[in-house]
Amino acid sequence: MTNGTNANRPRIGIALGGGAARGWAHLGVLRWLREHDLYPDIISGTSIGALVGAAAAAETLDEMETWARALTWQDVLSYLDVSFGGGLISGKRLFQYFETQLPDRDIQDLQRPFGTVATELASGQEVWFRDGPMYRAVRASVALPGLMTPVKVDEQWLVDGGLVNPVPVSLCRALGAERVIAVDLNADLLSHRAADMQTAYGNHRLDKALNRLQELPWLSLLGEGLLTKTQQWVNDFKRDSEALPSLVDVLTQSVYIMQMRITRARMAGDPPDILLAPKLGHIRLVEFHRAAEAIEAGYRCADAAGAAILEKLR
Protein backbone atom coordinates (compact mmCIF):
# COMPACT_ATOMS: atom_id res chain seq x y z
CA MET A 1 0.00 0.00 0.00
CA THR A 2 1.27 3.44 -0.84
CA ASN A 3 1.63 5.68 2.19
CA GLY A 4 0.30 8.81 0.48
CA THR A 5 1.97 11.06 3.06
CA ASN A 6 2.66 14.58 1.77
CA ALA A 7 5.20 16.71 3.60
CA ASN A 8 3.25 19.84 2.60
CA ARG A 9 0.11 18.87 4.47
CA PRO A 10 -0.54 18.56 8.23
CA ARG A 11 -0.22 15.17 9.92
CA ILE A 12 -3.63 13.55 9.66
CA GLY A 13 -4.98 11.47 12.52
CA ILE A 14 -8.15 9.41 12.65
CA ALA A 15 -9.99 8.53 15.89
CA LEU A 16 -12.16 5.45 15.41
CA GLY A 17 -14.99 5.17 17.93
CA GLY A 18 -16.57 2.17 19.62
CA GLY A 19 -19.87 0.61 18.61
CA ALA A 20 -19.52 -3.19 18.31
CA ALA A 21 -20.92 -4.44 14.96
CA ARG A 22 -21.43 -0.89 13.74
CA GLY A 23 -17.64 -0.60 13.70
CA TRP A 24 -17.38 -2.12 10.24
CA ALA A 25 -18.38 1.38 9.07
CA HIS A 26 -14.80 2.39 9.84
CA LEU A 27 -13.71 0.24 6.90
CA GLY A 28 -15.89 2.30 4.57
CA VAL A 29 -14.52 5.61 5.89
CA LEU A 30 -10.93 4.42 5.54
CA ARG A 31 -11.58 3.12 2.03
CA TRP A 32 -12.93 6.53 0.97
CA LEU A 33 -9.85 8.25 2.40
CA ARG A 34 -7.51 5.89 0.55
CA GLU A 35 -9.35 6.48 -2.71
CA HIS A 36 -8.68 10.21 -2.25
CA ASP A 37 -5.01 9.72 -1.33
CA LEU A 38 -5.62 10.75 2.28
CA TYR A 39 -3.83 8.09 4.28
CA PRO A 40 -4.00 8.79 8.03
CA ASP A 41 -0.53 9.24 9.48
CA ILE A 42 -1.77 8.42 13.00
CA ILE A 43 -4.54 6.08 14.15
CA SER A 44 -6.30 5.75 17.49
CA GLY A 45 -9.21 3.51 18.33
CA THR A 46 -11.62 2.47 21.04
CA SER A 47 -13.25 -0.97 21.18
CA ILE A 48 -14.13 -2.09 17.61
CA GLY A 49 -12.30 1.04 16.49
CA ALA A 50 -9.16 -0.39 18.08
CA LEU A 51 -9.55 -3.62 16.09
CA VAL A 52 -10.07 -1.86 12.75
CA GLY A 53 -7.41 0.68 13.66
CA ALA A 54 -4.86 -2.07 14.24
CA ALA A 55 -5.57 -3.46 10.78
CA ALA A 56 -5.15 0.03 9.31
CA ALA A 57 -1.86 0.59 11.14
CA ALA A 58 -0.62 -2.83 9.96
CA GLU A 59 -1.86 -2.09 6.42
CA THR A 60 -4.14 -5.14 6.25
CA LEU A 61 -7.47 -3.35 5.74
CA ASP A 62 -8.29 -5.14 2.47
CA GLU A 63 -7.94 -8.52 4.16
CA MET A 64 -10.12 -7.45 7.08
CA GLU A 65 -12.81 -6.07 4.78
CA THR A 66 -12.89 -9.27 2.73
CA TRP A 67 -13.25 -11.33 5.93
CA ALA A 68 -15.92 -9.05 7.42
CA ARG A 69 -18.04 -9.02 4.26
CA ALA A 70 -18.00 -12.83 4.15
CA LEU A 71 -19.20 -13.26 7.76
CA THR A 72 -22.50 -15.05 8.23
CA TRP A 73 -24.58 -15.25 11.38
CA GLN A 74 -23.36 -18.82 11.80
CA ASP A 75 -19.75 -17.63 11.56
CA VAL A 76 -20.37 -15.04 14.27
CA LEU A 77 -21.78 -17.72 16.57
CA SER A 78 -18.78 -19.95 15.93
CA TYR A 79 -16.42 -17.28 17.33
CA LEU A 80 -18.42 -16.87 20.56
CA ASP A 81 -16.63 -19.06 23.10
CA VAL A 82 -18.80 -19.07 26.22
CA SER A 83 -17.22 -17.93 29.48
CA PHE A 84 -18.49 -18.57 33.00
CA GLY A 85 -17.05 -15.51 34.68
CA GLY A 86 -16.62 -11.82 33.95
CA GLY A 87 -18.46 -11.88 30.62
CA LEU A 88 -20.49 -14.06 28.27
CA ILE A 89 -17.55 -14.80 25.96
CA SER A 90 -13.78 -15.03 26.48
CA GLY A 91 -12.71 -13.85 23.02
CA LYS A 92 -9.89 -16.42 22.81
CA ARG A 93 -11.27 -18.13 19.72
CA LEU A 94 -11.68 -14.86 17.84
CA PHE A 95 -8.21 -13.56 18.61
CA GLN A 96 -6.62 -16.91 17.83
CA TYR A 97 -8.15 -16.58 14.38
CA PHE A 98 -6.80 -13.04 13.99
CA GLU A 99 -3.30 -14.23 14.84
CA THR A 100 -3.45 -16.84 12.07
CA GLN A 101 -4.18 -14.04 9.60
CA LEU A 102 -1.90 -11.35 11.06
CA PRO A 103 0.78 -12.44 13.57
CA ASP A 104 0.95 -10.37 16.72
CA ARG A 105 3.60 -7.66 16.84
CA ASP A 106 4.65 -4.73 18.96
CA ILE A 107 2.63 -1.56 18.39
CA GLN A 108 5.87 0.35 17.82
CA ASP A 109 6.67 -1.95 14.89
CA LEU A 110 3.47 -1.12 12.99
CA GLN A 111 3.63 0.94 9.81
CA ARG A 112 1.90 3.91 11.45
CA PRO A 113 1.67 5.31 15.00
CA PHE A 114 -1.25 3.59 16.71
CA GLY A 115 -2.89 3.69 20.13
CA THR A 116 -5.92 2.21 21.88
CA VAL A 117 -7.99 3.09 24.94
CA ALA A 118 -9.13 0.81 27.76
CA THR A 119 -10.70 1.42 31.18
CA GLU A 120 -9.21 0.29 34.50
CA LEU A 121 -12.07 -1.53 36.19
CA ALA A 122 -11.26 -0.76 39.84
CA SER A 123 -10.60 2.97 39.50
CA GLY A 124 -12.38 3.91 36.27
CA GLN A 125 -9.16 5.47 34.99
CA GLU A 126 -8.49 5.78 31.27
CA VAL A 127 -5.57 3.60 30.09
CA TRP A 128 -3.70 4.27 26.84
CA PHE A 129 -1.74 1.63 24.94
CA ARG A 130 0.92 3.16 22.71
CA ASP A 131 3.42 0.30 22.84
CA GLY A 132 3.55 -3.38 23.74
CA PRO A 133 1.76 -6.30 22.05
CA MET A 134 -0.87 -5.18 19.54
CA TYR A 135 -3.48 -7.83 20.32
CA ARG A 136 -3.22 -7.34 24.08
CA ALA A 137 -4.04 -3.66 23.57
CA VAL A 138 -6.93 -4.39 21.23
CA ARG A 139 -8.33 -7.18 23.41
CA ALA A 140 -8.40 -4.87 26.44
CA SER A 141 -10.13 -2.13 24.47
CA VAL A 142 -12.92 -4.42 23.16
CA ALA A 143 -13.79 -5.97 26.55
CA LEU A 144 -17.39 -4.72 26.60
CA PRO A 145 -18.66 -5.21 30.18
CA GLY A 146 -20.99 -8.16 30.49
CA LEU A 147 -20.29 -9.36 26.95
CA MET A 148 -16.53 -10.05 26.89
CA THR A 149 -14.31 -10.93 29.84
CA PRO A 150 -11.92 -8.30 31.22
CA VAL A 151 -8.17 -8.48 30.52
CA LYS A 152 -5.51 -8.41 33.23
CA VAL A 153 -2.47 -6.27 32.37
CA ASP A 154 0.17 -5.43 34.99
CA GLU A 155 -2.14 -6.36 37.88
CA GLN A 156 -4.96 -4.20 36.49
CA TRP A 157 -8.26 -5.53 35.19
CA LEU A 158 -9.16 -3.64 32.03
CA VAL A 159 -12.46 -3.30 30.17
CA ASP A 160 -13.83 -1.47 27.13
CA GLY A 161 -12.37 1.98 26.51
CA GLY A 162 -15.78 3.26 25.42
CA LEU A 163 -16.71 3.71 29.08
CA VAL A 164 -14.34 6.68 29.36
CA ASN A 165 -13.33 7.76 25.84
CA PRO A 166 -15.70 6.46 23.14
CA VAL A 167 -14.04 8.44 20.30
CA PRO A 168 -10.37 8.94 21.25
CA VAL A 169 -9.56 12.32 19.73
CA SER A 170 -7.34 13.19 22.70
CA LEU A 171 -5.16 10.10 22.17
CA CYS A 172 -4.87 10.87 18.48
CA ARG A 173 -3.55 14.36 19.23
CA ALA A 174 -1.19 12.99 21.88
CA LEU A 175 0.30 10.71 19.23
CA GLY A 176 1.12 13.77 17.13
CA ALA A 177 -1.88 14.39 14.87
CA GLU A 178 -2.29 18.00 13.68
CA ARG A 179 -5.68 17.43 12.05
CA VAL A 180 -8.10 14.82 13.41
CA ILE A 181 -11.00 13.03 11.75
CA ALA A 182 -13.33 11.50 14.36
CA VAL A 183 -15.78 8.72 13.50
CA ASP A 184 -18.72 8.48 15.91
CA LEU A 185 -20.74 5.29 15.37
CA ASN A 186 -23.50 5.99 17.89
CA ALA A 187 -24.82 9.44 16.99
CA ASP A 188 -28.28 8.32 15.86
CA LEU A 189 -28.87 5.42 18.24
CA LEU A 190 -31.28 7.13 20.61
CA SER A 191 -33.75 8.35 18.00
CA HIS A 192 -33.67 5.02 16.18
CA ARG A 193 -34.11 2.97 19.34
CA ALA A 194 -36.96 5.22 20.50
CA ALA A 195 -38.78 4.53 17.26
CA ASP A 196 -38.15 0.78 17.67
CA MET A 197 -39.50 0.84 21.22
CA GLN A 198 -42.63 2.75 20.23
CA THR A 199 -43.23 0.31 17.38
CA ALA A 200 -42.86 -2.61 19.77
CA TYR A 201 -45.43 -1.15 22.17
CA GLY A 202 -47.81 -0.41 19.28
CA ASN A 203 -47.50 -3.98 18.01
CA HIS A 204 -48.17 -5.29 21.51
CA ARG A 205 -51.42 -3.33 21.72
CA LEU A 206 -52.43 -4.40 18.21
CA ASP A 207 -51.82 -8.05 19.06
CA LYS A 208 -54.11 -7.84 22.07
CA ALA A 209 -56.84 -6.23 19.99
CA LEU A 210 -56.55 -8.91 17.32
CA ASN A 211 -56.69 -11.61 19.97
CA ARG A 212 -59.95 -10.10 21.21
CA LEU A 213 -61.29 -10.25 17.67
CA GLN A 214 -60.40 -13.91 17.34
CA GLU A 215 -62.28 -14.69 20.53
CA LEU A 216 -65.56 -13.43 19.09
CA PRO A 217 -68.08 -15.81 17.49
CA TRP A 218 -69.10 -14.41 14.10
CA LEU A 219 -72.69 -13.77 15.18
CA SER A 220 -71.65 -11.66 18.15
CA LEU A 221 -70.14 -9.09 15.78
CA LEU A 222 -73.67 -7.83 15.28
CA GLY A 223 -75.68 -5.69 17.64
CA GLU A 224 -74.89 -5.18 21.31
CA GLY A 225 -72.03 -7.69 21.37
CA LEU A 226 -70.02 -5.63 18.89
CA LEU A 227 -70.38 -2.46 20.97
CA THR A 228 -69.36 -4.21 24.19
CA LYS A 229 -66.31 -5.84 22.70
CA THR A 230 -65.24 -2.65 20.94
CA GLN A 231 -65.27 -0.84 24.26
CA GLN A 232 -63.09 -3.55 25.74
CA TRP A 233 -60.56 -3.07 22.94
CA VAL A 234 -60.49 0.68 23.52
CA ASN A 235 -59.86 0.16 27.24
CA ASP A 236 -57.03 -2.23 26.44
CA PHE A 237 -55.38 0.34 24.20
CA LYS A 238 -55.66 3.01 26.88
CA ARG A 239 -54.15 0.81 29.57
CA ASP A 240 -51.34 -0.46 27.34
CA SER A 241 -50.37 3.04 26.22
CA GLU A 242 -48.51 3.36 29.51
CA ALA A 243 -46.91 -0.09 29.37
CA LEU A 244 -43.39 -0.25 30.78
CA PRO A 245 -40.48 -0.91 28.39
CA SER A 246 -38.77 -4.26 28.73
CA LEU A 247 -35.69 -4.82 30.91
CA VAL A 248 -33.51 -5.21 27.79
CA ASP A 249 -34.83 -1.93 26.37
CA VAL A 250 -34.15 -0.10 29.62
CA LEU A 251 -30.57 -1.40 29.93
CA THR A 252 -29.71 -0.91 26.24
CA GLN A 253 -31.15 2.58 26.09
CA SER A 254 -29.34 3.54 29.30
CA VAL A 255 -25.99 2.43 27.85
CA TYR A 256 -26.65 4.42 24.67
CA ILE A 257 -27.48 7.53 26.69
CA MET A 258 -24.26 7.25 28.70
CA GLN A 259 -22.15 6.67 25.58
CA MET A 260 -23.62 9.64 23.77
CA ARG A 261 -23.26 11.96 26.76
CA ILE A 262 -19.64 10.94 27.32
CA THR A 263 -18.84 11.33 23.62
CA ARG A 264 -20.34 14.81 23.48
CA ALA A 265 -18.57 15.92 26.64
CA ARG A 266 -15.17 14.64 25.49
CA MET A 267 -15.44 16.15 22.03
CA ALA A 268 -16.67 19.47 23.40
CA GLY A 269 -13.41 19.74 25.33
CA ASP A 270 -11.26 18.47 22.46
CA PRO A 271 -13.19 18.83 19.19
CA PRO A 272 -12.00 17.07 16.05
CA ASP A 273 -11.41 18.96 12.82
CA ILE A 274 -13.82 16.66 10.99
CA LEU A 275 -16.64 14.68 12.65
CA LEU A 276 -18.20 11.81 10.71
CA ALA A 277 -21.34 10.17 12.08
CA PRO A 278 -22.62 7.35 9.83
CA LYS A 279 -26.28 6.42 10.17
CA LEU A 280 -26.05 3.02 11.86
CA GLY A 281 -28.92 2.90 14.35
CA HIS A 282 -30.53 0.02 12.47
CA ILE A 283 -27.57 -2.30 13.16
CA ARG A 284 -27.64 -3.94 16.57
CA LEU A 285 -24.77 -4.64 18.91
CA VAL A 286 -23.67 -8.10 17.73
CA GLU A 287 -24.93 -8.13 14.14
CA PHE A 288 -21.40 -8.49 12.78
CA HIS A 289 -22.76 -10.36 9.76
CA ARG A 290 -24.19 -7.07 8.43
CA ALA A 291 -20.74 -5.77 7.53
CA ALA A 292 -21.65 -4.85 3.95
CA GLU A 293 -24.37 -2.44 5.17
CA ALA A 294 -22.12 -0.85 7.78
CA ILE A 295 -19.19 -0.46 5.38
CA GLU A 296 -21.37 1.24 2.78
CA ALA A 297 -22.87 3.54 5.43
CA GLY A 298 -19.35 4.60 6.45
CA TYR A 299 -18.32 5.19 2.85
CA ARG A 300 -21.43 7.25 2.08
CA CYS A 301 -20.93 9.37 5.18
CA ALA A 302 -17.32 10.17 4.23
CA ASP A 303 -18.35 10.87 0.65
CA ALA A 304 -21.08 13.27 1.77
CA ALA A 305 -18.51 15.22 3.80
CA GLY A 306 -15.89 14.92 1.08
CA ALA A 307 -15.60 18.61 0.23
CA ALA A 308 -15.04 19.58 3.88
CA ILE A 309 -12.53 16.78 4.37
CA LEU A 310 -10.49 17.78 1.34
CA GLU A 311 -10.58 21.48 2.28
CA LYS A 312 -9.40 20.97 5.86
CA LEU A 313 -6.86 18.22 5.36
CA ARG A 314 -5.05 19.13 2.16
C-alpha positions in Angstrom: 0.0 0.0 0.0 1.3 3.4 -0.8 1.6 5.7 2.2 0.3 8.8 0.5 2.0 11.1 3.1 2.7 14.6 1.8 5.2 16.7 3.6 3.3 19.8 2.6 0.1 18.9 4.5 -0.5 18.6 8.2 -0.2 15.2 9.9 -3.6 13.5 9.7 -5.0 11.5 12.5 -8.2 9.4 12.6 -10.0 8.5 15.9 -12.2 5.4 15.4 -15.0 5.2 17.9 -16.6 2.2 19.6 -19.9 0.6 18.6 -19.5 -3.2 18.3 -20.9 -4.4 15.0 -21.4 -0.9 13.7 -17.6 -0.6 13.7 -17.4 -2.1 10.2 -18.4 1.4 9.1 -14.8 2.4 9.8 -13.7 0.2 6.9 -15.9 2.3 4.6 -14.5 5.6 5.9 -10.9 4.4 5.5 -11.6 3.1 2.0 -12.9 6.5 1.0 -9.8 8.3 2.4 -7.5 5.9 0.6 -9.4 6.5 -2.7 -8.7 10.2 -2.3 -5.0 9.7 -1.3 -5.6 10.7 2.3 -3.8 8.1 4.3 -4.0 8.8 8.0 -0.5 9.2 9.5 -1.8 8.4 13.0 -4.5 6.1 14.2 -6.3 5.8 17.5 -9.2 3.5 18.3 -11.6 2.5 21.0 -13.3 -1.0 21.2 -14.1 -2.1 17.6 -12.3 1.0 16.5 -9.2 -0.4 18.1 -9.5 -3.6 16.1 -10.1 -1.9 12.7 -7.4 0.7 13.7 -4.9 -2.1 14.2 -5.6 -3.5 10.8 -5.1 0.0 9.3 -1.9 0.6 11.1 -0.6 -2.8 10.0 -1.9 -2.1 6.4 -4.1 -5.1 6.2 -7.5 -3.4 5.7 -8.3 -5.1 2.5 -7.9 -8.5 4.2 -10.1 -7.4 7.1 -12.8 -6.1 4.8 -12.9 -9.3 2.7 -13.2 -11.3 5.9 -15.9 -9.0 7.4 -18.0 -9.0 4.3 -18.0 -12.8 4.2 -19.2 -13.3 7.8 -22.5 -15.1 8.2 -24.6 -15.2 11.4 -23.4 -18.8 11.8 -19.7 -17.6 11.6 -20.4 -15.0 14.3 -21.8 -17.7 16.6 -18.8 -19.9 15.9 -16.4 -17.3 17.3 -18.4 -16.9 20.6 -16.6 -19.1 23.1 -18.8 -19.1 26.2 -17.2 -17.9 29.5 -18.5 -18.6 33.0 -17.0 -15.5 34.7 -16.6 -11.8 33.9 -18.5 -11.9 30.6 -20.5 -14.1 28.3 -17.5 -14.8 26.0 -13.8 -15.0 26.5 -12.7 -13.8 23.0 -9.9 -16.4 22.8 -11.3 -18.1 19.7 -11.7 -14.9 17.8 -8.2 -13.6 18.6 -6.6 -16.9 17.8 -8.1 -16.6 14.4 -6.8 -13.0 14.0 -3.3 -14.2 14.8 -3.4 -16.8 12.1 -4.2 -14.0 9.6 -1.9 -11.4 11.1 0.8 -12.4 13.6 1.0 -10.4 16.7 3.6 -7.7 16.8 4.6 -4.7 19.0 2.6 -1.6 18.4 5.9 0.3 17.8 6.7 -1.9 14.9 3.5 -1.1 13.0 3.6 0.9 9.8 1.9 3.9 11.5 1.7 5.3 15.0 -1.3 3.6 16.7 -2.9 3.7 20.1 -5.9 2.2 21.9 -8.0 3.1 24.9 -9.1 0.8 27.8 -10.7 1.4 31.2 -9.2 0.3 34.5 -12.1 -1.5 36.2 -11.3 -0.8 39.8 -10.6 3.0 39.5 -12.4 3.9 36.3 -9.2 5.5 35.0 -8.5 5.8 31.3 -5.6 3.6 30.1 -3.7 4.3 26.8 -1.7 1.6 24.9 0.9 3.2 22.7 3.4 0.3 22.8 3.5 -3.4 23.7 1.8 -6.3 22.1 -0.9 -5.2 19.5 -3.5 -7.8 20.3 -3.2 -7.3 24.1 -4.0 -3.7 23.6 -6.9 -4.4 21.2 -8.3 -7.2 23.4 -8.4 -4.9 26.4 -10.1 -2.1 24.5 -12.9 -4.4 23.2 -13.8 -6.0 26.5 -17.4 -4.7 26.6 -18.7 -5.2 30.2 -21.0 -8.2 30.5 -20.3 -9.4 27.0 -16.5 -10.1 26.9 -14.3 -10.9 29.8 -11.9 -8.3 31.2 -8.2 -8.5 30.5 -5.5 -8.4 33.2 -2.5 -6.3 32.4 0.2 -5.4 35.0 -2.1 -6.4 37.9 -5.0 -4.2 36.5 -8.3 -5.5 35.2 -9.2 -3.6 32.0 -12.5 -3.3 30.2 -13.8 -1.5 27.1 -12.4 2.0 26.5 -15.8 3.3 25.4 -16.7 3.7 29.1 -14.3 6.7 29.4 -13.3 7.8 25.8 -15.7 6.5 23.1 -14.0 8.4 20.3 -10.4 8.9 21.2 -9.6 12.3 19.7 -7.3 13.2 22.7 -5.2 10.1 22.2 -4.9 10.9 18.5 -3.5 14.4 19.2 -1.2 13.0 21.9 0.3 10.7 19.2 1.1 13.8 17.1 -1.9 14.4 14.9 -2.3 18.0 13.7 -5.7 17.4 12.1 -8.1 14.8 13.4 -11.0 13.0 11.8 -13.3 11.5 14.4 -15.8 8.7 13.5 -18.7 8.5 15.9 -20.7 5.3 15.4 -23.5 6.0 17.9 -24.8 9.4 17.0 -28.3 8.3 15.9 -28.9 5.4 18.2 -31.3 7.1 20.6 -33.7 8.4 18.0 -33.7 5.0 16.2 -34.1 3.0 19.3 -37.0 5.2 20.5 -38.8 4.5 17.3 -38.2 0.8 17.7 -39.5 0.8 21.2 -42.6 2.7 20.2 -43.2 0.3 17.4 -42.9 -2.6 19.8 -45.4 -1.1 22.2 -47.8 -0.4 19.3 -47.5 -4.0 18.0 -48.2 -5.3 21.5 -51.4 -3.3 21.7 -52.4 -4.4 18.2 -51.8 -8.1 19.1 -54.1 -7.8 22.1 -56.8 -6.2 20.0 -56.6 -8.9 17.3 -56.7 -11.6 20.0 -59.9 -10.1 21.2 -61.3 -10.2 17.7 -60.4 -13.9 17.3 -62.3 -14.7 20.5 -65.6 -13.4 19.1 -68.1 -15.8 17.5 -69.1 -14.4 14.1 -72.7 -13.8 15.2 -71.6 -11.7 18.2 -70.1 -9.1 15.8 -73.7 -7.8 15.3 -75.7 -5.7 17.6 -74.9 -5.2 21.3 -72.0 -7.7 21.4 -70.0 -5.6 18.9 -70.4 -2.5 21.0 -69.4 -4.2 24.2 -66.3 -5.8 22.7 -65.2 -2.6 20.9 -65.3 -0.8 24.3 -63.1 -3.6 25.7 -60.6 -3.1 22.9 -60.5 0.7 23.5 -59.9 0.2 27.2 -57.0 -2.2 26.4 -55.4 0.3 24.2 -55.7 3.0 26.9 -54.2 0.8 29.6 -51.3 -0.5 27.3 -50.4 3.0 26.2 -48.5 3.4 29.5 -46.9 -0.1 29.4 -43.4 -0.3 30.8 -40.5 -0.9 28.4 -38.8 -4.3 28.7 -35.7 -4.8 30.9 -33.5 -5.2 27.8 -34.8 -1.9 26.4 -34.1 -0.1 29.6 -30.6 -1.4 29.9 -29.7 -0.9 26.2 -31.2 2.6 26.1 -29.3 3.5 29.3 -26.0 2.4 27.9 -26.6 4.4 24.7 -27.5 7.5 26.7 -24.3 7.2 28.7 -22.2 6.7 25.6 -23.6 9.6 23.8 -23.3 12.0 26.8 -19.6 10.9 27.3 -18.8 11.3 23.6 -20.3 14.8 23.5 -18.6 15.9 26.6 -15.2 14.6 25.5 -15.4 16.2 22.0 -16.7 19.5 23.4 -13.4 19.7 25.3 -11.3 18.5 22.5 -13.2 18.8 19.2 -12.0 17.1 16.1 -11.4 19.0 12.8 -13.8 16.7 11.0 -16.6 14.7 12.7 -18.2 11.8 10.7 -21.3 10.2 12.1 -22.6 7.4 9.8 -26.3 6.4 10.2 -26.1 3.0 11.9 -28.9 2.9 14.3 -30.5 0.0 12.5 -27.6 -2.3 13.2 -27.6 -3.9 16.6 -24.8 -4.6 18.9 -23.7 -8.1 17.7 -24.9 -8.1 14.1 -21.4 -8.5 12.8 -22.8 -10.4 9.8 -24.2 -7.1 8.4 -20.7 -5.8 7.5 -21.7 -4.8 4.0 -24.4 -2.4 5.2 -22.1 -0.8 7.8 -19.2 -0.5 5.4 -21.4 1.2 2.8 -22.9 3.5 5.4 -19.4 4.6 6.5 -18.3 5.2 2.8 -21.4 7.2 2.1 -20.9 9.4 5.2 -17.3 10.2 4.2 -18.3 10.9 0.6 -21.1 13.3 1.8 -18.5 15.2 3.8 -15.9 14.9 1.1 -15.6 18.6 0.2 -15.0 19.6 3.9 -12.5 16.8 4.4 -10.5 17.8 1.3 -10.6 21.5 2.3 -9.4 21.0 5.9 -6.9 18.2 5.4 -5.0 19.1 2.2 
